[in-house]
Amino acid sequence: MENMPDLALHPALTPADVALLRAEFPYFVAQDALEFAPAYLDSAATSQRPGRVLDAERRFVESSNAAVHRGTSGAVGAATEAFEGARAAVASFVGAEAPEQIVWAENATDALNLVATGIGEANAGLGVSGSERFRLEPGDEILITEAEHHANLIPWQRLAKRTGASLRYIPVRADGTWTIDDARAAVTERTRVFAFAHISNVTGYVAPVAELVELAHAVGAVTVLDACQSVPHIPVDFTALGVDFAAFSGHKMFGPNGIGVLYGRPEMLDALPPARTGGSAITKVTMESAQFMPAPQRFEPGTQPVSQAVGMGAAVSFLNAIGMSRAAAREHELVERLVAGILETPGLHLLGPADTAQRVALAAVSVEGVHAHDVGQYLDEQGVRVRVGHHCAQPLHRALGLTSSTRASVHVTTTEDEVDRFVDALRGAQRYFGAEVSA
């Protein structure tokens, strides 16, 4: 599958390896010591953090905290070095050619809004040199998919309304996925922006990014990638993929909350106006106008999430130490086990592809005859921590005839026992609610 490593070449982590990894996480150490240890299967929403990430952020706050990029003191210099060192580490992790391609944001939602709002600013007469590439007019099209997280839908809805462009979407198929052929049918000469998820947070489906980027660039469209569910789980190289912009969050990849990343190709960041303005992002301010710094500082006004950035740098170091190809191979084994347990149980309906070569990290399921919230409550009582609801993807659920689903997600720290407990608990929920289905 495109954008996935050759798993046969990267032996998966063993259960003993996973046990050693879990020992680095205070959360798992504390939970595993309980008589009835819960199974944490909600990393797609928020992952736990290893001690080295917690320690890195704590050490910075306790001994190196200062106002980065503000002043000439030694304290400022040390803090700035740590802040920019984290940027360089993240840049290398995702295949950026330079640290300046990494913009700190509050989270991935914020990063996606930086792009959409910046394009809106360009169309409101507030552009910078090169912003004409983002021009949108009535008749132009912004293309997304029906499977998008609301964070990669609502900003484009609002941009379309502000500019008069049309918002179009690629419908999902019966299993909640879409294909390159569906994209070919949707992209037109009027497509100006194409925004889509690398991996769906509901179906786990992996999009063929490089092919889609080539398709969009052939008509001059800007590509925006939601990489929240890919960067934490598989090797990702944004330069090789050719995408113009990409967004992801720290809290899904063993890092802190309150920190996210906007990646951009240099020429795209140079042409994008800032969506937020204020101190530190400027070169000159008069009472009538302002001139802005080059990227990434242009997009980082005000006091930045410095300790969170340092923590995210430590999370990248942790993932590098594991090896993303090995982590992906391990998680692939877990997903195969997860999907197999669902598919062999009558009355459980898997959302997304049954072929595990087409999915990563998670599986969402509907339980015939039982509301997802009831399923989630039953699972919680069994010590199985999952996500229930529409997962910020209402249009996708609506297309599948559902209002909500129950999602289990794995990470490199997940055990086989946790996966089995999830499937067993689903079967228990069927029995409890009298919803068992004969084979």
N, C-alpha and C positions, 0 to 999 in steps of 0.2 A: 504494500500500500504506500502511496506517495507520502512523503514527509515523515515516514516511520523508519526507524533503523531496521537493519536485517537482524531480527531477533535471534536467528540461529547462530550469529557470529558473536553474540554477547550473552554469555551464560547469566541466567537470572540469579539474584541473591538467594541464598539458602535460608531455610527457617532459622538456622543459627545466626546468620548475618542479620536477619530481621530482629532477632532477640537482642543482639548487641546494639542495633540502631535504636530500638525502643528504650533501652536503658539510658539513652542520652536525653530522653524527654521526661521532664518532671511530671507532666500530666499522666503519661502512661505508667511511670513508676508508681505514682500514687494510686491510680485506678486499678492497676494489676495487683496491688497489694490487698485490695478489698476481697472479702469472702465471695461476693458476687460481682465480679469485675464487669463493667459495661463494655460493649463493643462499639467503638467509635467509627462510624461509617458515613461521615459528613464532611470529608475533606474538600469536596467540590464547593462547599459553602465557605468553610474556614478550616485550615489545617492547624494542627498543634505545632508547638515550637520546641526545637531542641535547646538544651542548656547553653550551647555555644552562641545561639542567637540572642537568648535572654541576657547572657553575660556580656556580649558585645555592646548591646544597647545600654545595659546598666553601667558598664565601665566608662562608656563615653559620657553619660550623664553625671557620673560621680567624679570623674577626673579630667575630662576634656571639654566640657560644655562651654561654648562661647558662640558669639554671633558670627556665623560664617560669612565671608566676603564683605565684612564690615570692619574696617580698621586695619592697623598694621602691627598690632601686638603679637607676641609669640603665641598667646592663647588662641587668638583668632586664626593664626596661621596653622596651628595644630588641628583645630576643629575643621578648618576648611580642607586640609589635607585628608582627613578622615572622610569627610562628606564627598569630596571629589574622587577619592579612592573607591568608595562604594559605587559611584557612577561608572567608573572604569570597569569594575568587576562585573556589573550588570551588563554593560555594553558588550564585553567579551562573551558573556554567557549566552547572549541571544544573537551573536554574529554581527554586531554593529561594527563598522569600520573605524569608528572614532567615538570616544565618550560623549562628544557634543551631540550625538544623535539620540541621547537619552535625556528626556525631560522628566523631572520628578512631578508627580501629581498626587492628589489625595488617595486615589484608587483608580481602577480601570474605568469606572463610570465617569469620573472627573476627566480622565485622559481622553475618552471619546468625545466628551462635551467640549474639550479644548479644541478639537479638530472641527466639529460641527459649528461651534460658535465662532471660531476663527474664520471659517469660510463665510459665515454670516456677516462678520465684520468687513471682510473683503468686499462683500456685495453691498455694504452700506456706506461705501465711500471712505472706509478707514483702513484701506489696504497699505501694504508696504511694497517695496520693489519686488516685482514678480508675481504679485497677487492676482494679476489678470488671469492666471491659469485656473483660478477658482471661480471664475465668473459663471453665474447661473442666471438663466432667463426663463420666462414662460415657454414651455415646450421642451426644455431640458429635463433630464430624468435623473433622479437619485434611486439607485437600485439596492434593495436589501433582500433578505429571504424571510419566509414566514416562520422560520425556526429561531429567529433572533431573540436574545435576551432583551428585555425592555431598554437596557442601557445602550443597545445598538439599534434601537428602533425609534424611541421618542425624540432623541436629538435630531434625527433626520426628518421626522414628522414636522418638527418646529422649523427646521431650516427650509423645508419645502414651502411652508406657509409664508415664511418671511421673504422668500425670493420669487415665488410664483412657479418654481419648478414642480414637476410631478413626482410623487413618491410611488414607485412601483416595487412589486415584490415577486420573488420566485416562489410559487406554491410548493408545499411539501407533498410528498407521495403518501400512500396509505400507511407506511411505517414511520412517517415523520422525517424522512430524509429527502434530499434532492441531489441532483447529479450535474456533472459538467454539461451534459446535453440540455438539461433544463436551463442552465445558465446561458448557453449559446442561444437558446430560443428567446431569452429575456433581454440580453444585451443588444442595444441598438446604437445607431450613429449619434443619438441624442443622449446616451448615457454619459453622465459627467462624474458621478460618484458611485462606486460599488463597495458596499460595506457588508461584511459577513463574518461569521464565527469560524475560527480554525477548527474547534471541536464544540459541538452542541452540548450545553449543560443539561440537556434533557435526554437526548438519544445517544450521546457519546460519539456521534458520527463525525469522522474526520474528513474535512473538505480538501479537495485537490488544489491547494493554494497556488502553486506555481502555474498551473494551467489556467486558473481563474484570473490571476494577475495578467498573464499574457493576453487573455481574451479581453480584459478591460483596457489594457494599455493600447491594444490595437485600435480602439476607438477614441483614445485620448482620455479615458476615465481615470480618476484618482481612486486608489484602492485603500480601504481601511479595514484592518483585521482585528477582530476581538480574539486575543490570544490567551484569555484568562484560564482556559482549561487545557491549553497545550503546553505553555512554557513550564508549568510545574511537573509535567508527566513525560514528555518526550523531548529528544534533542531538537532545538529550533534554531534556525539560521535565517534571520529576516533578510539579510543581504542576498543570500542564495535564492530565497523565495521571491525577491523582487518587489515585495509589498511597499507601498508608499508610507503608510502609517500603521502602527500596531499598538495595542494597549494590553496591559496585564497588571495584576495586583500582587503585592507582597504577601498578603494574608492567606493566599491559597498555595504558597510555595515555601511554607515553614517560616515565613517572615512576619514582621509586625503588621498590625492594623494601621490604617492612616497613611499608607504609602503605596503609590502605584507608579506606573511608568507609561509615558508616551514615547514610542520610538518613531523616528521619521527619517526618511532619506534627506540628506543635507539640503538639496535644492528645494524640497518640499517645506522643511522647517524654515528655511530662509524666506520663503514666500508667504508663510502663514502669519497673519496678524495675531497679536496676543488677544486672548479671550478675557484675561484679567490684567489689570494694570495697577501700578503703584511703585513703591520704592524698590531699588536694586535692579529693576528690569530696564532702566533707562540710561541714556548717555547725556541727554540734555533736556531740561524742562524750562519753559518760559510760562508766563501767565496765559499764553494763547495756545501752546502746542507742546508736544513731547516727541523726543526721538528715542528709539528703543535699542537695547543691546542685541547682539546676534544671539542665535539659539545656542545653548538652551536657556541662558539667563533671561531672555526676552519673555519666557513663559513662566518664570519663577519669581514673581514679585512678592515682597513681604518676607516675613520670617518663615523659613522652610522647615519641613519635618526632618530635622537633621539626625536625631537619634534613631528615628525609624529607618532612614536611609542607611545608616551604619548597620542596623540590624538586618536590613535586606541584603547588604553586601555579605554579611555573615551567613545568611541563608543560602546565597549563591555558592559560597565556599563549601558549605555542607553538602549541597547537591553535587558539586564538582567532585568532592571526595568520594561520594558514592559512585558517580559515573551515570550520566543520564541514560545511556544505552542499557546499562545493567538495570537501572530503575525501571525503564520501560519494559524490559523483558520480564521482570518480576511482576509488574502490574498487569501485563498481558496474561500471565498465568492465572492471576486472581480474577480477572474479568472473565476468562474462559470458564472458571469454576462457578462464578456468579451467574453467568448467562445459562450455563447448563442446568443449574439447579432451578432456575425460573422456568426454563422451557420444558422441563420434564414434569412440571407440576400443573395438572389441569386447573383451570380457573385463574391462573396468573398470566397476565398479558404483558409481554415485554414491549416497551416503546423503543423504536429504533431498530437497527439491523440485527438479525440473529447471527450473522456472520461476524465473529469477533475480530476478524482481520480489518473490519471497517469501523471499529469503535475503540474508545480509550476510556479507562479510568472509572466508569460509572455505568449504572443500569437503573432506569426508572421503570416502574411496573404499576399496572392497575390490577386490583383484586376484584374479580367479578362478584358483584352483589354487596360489596363493602366500600364505604366511602374512605378515601385516603386518610382523612383525619382520624377516623376510627382505627384504621390500620396503624397509623403512627402512634396513637395512644397505647394500643396493645403492645406494639414493639417496644415502646419506651418502658412499659412495665416489665418487659422481659430483659431489660438492660441493653437494648439494641438502639443506638442513637443514629437516626437517619433524618432526612429532610422530607417533609410532606407539603403539598401545596402545588401552585402552578410554576414554582421556580423562576418567577419573573419572566415567564414565557407564556402568557395567556393565549396569544394567537395560535401558537403551536398546539397547545392542549385543545383549544377550540376546534382546530382542524382535525384532530384525532377523535373528536366527540367526547372529550373529557373536560372536567373543570380542574382536576388536580391528579397527582400521582404520588407514588412513594419512591424515593430515590435513595439508593445506596451508592456511595462512592468510596473508592479505595485510594490509598497512597502507598508509598514504598514501605511504610511502617505497618500496613495492614497484615493480619495473619489469616491463614486458611480457616482457622476456627471461627474468626469473626464473620467471614463470608458464610460459612455453614450455619452459624447462629441466625443470620439474617433470613436465609431461606427457610430454616426450621421455624422461625418466628412467623413468617408469612403463612406457612401451613397451619401453625397454631391459631393464627387470626382467622383463617378460613373455618377451622373447627369451632372456635369460640363464637363466631357470628353465624354459624350454621350455613356457611357458604361453600362447603366442600363440593367439588365437581368430580364426577366419575370420569375415569379415563375413557 
